């Protein structure tokens, strides 16, 4: 009985070994498959890279863009305020009938007194 059991174990081991070898060969063959336009592996890698980049860069990129736009708007507002203050001081210093207008506030009904 012992010899029969050893024979069956050896036979099962051989079948398992060849089954595993066939599986590995099929995996290798599938890895070598190419599609008509490009390599299948390259196409799959691009999809994985795009998915990982989309998840990683969406939030930080949006935050960076919002911060940049906010900074530029504050800078423009600061520049406009400096321009308005300069015009105000210039009009007060040199005259111009004390009629002061800015970009946002058009003051057209000034009284000119001579």
PyMOL commands that set and color helices and strands:
alter all, ss='L'
color gray80, all
select helices_A, chain A and resi 2-32+40-94
alter helices_A, ss='H'
color red, helices_A
deselect
rebuild
show_as cartoon
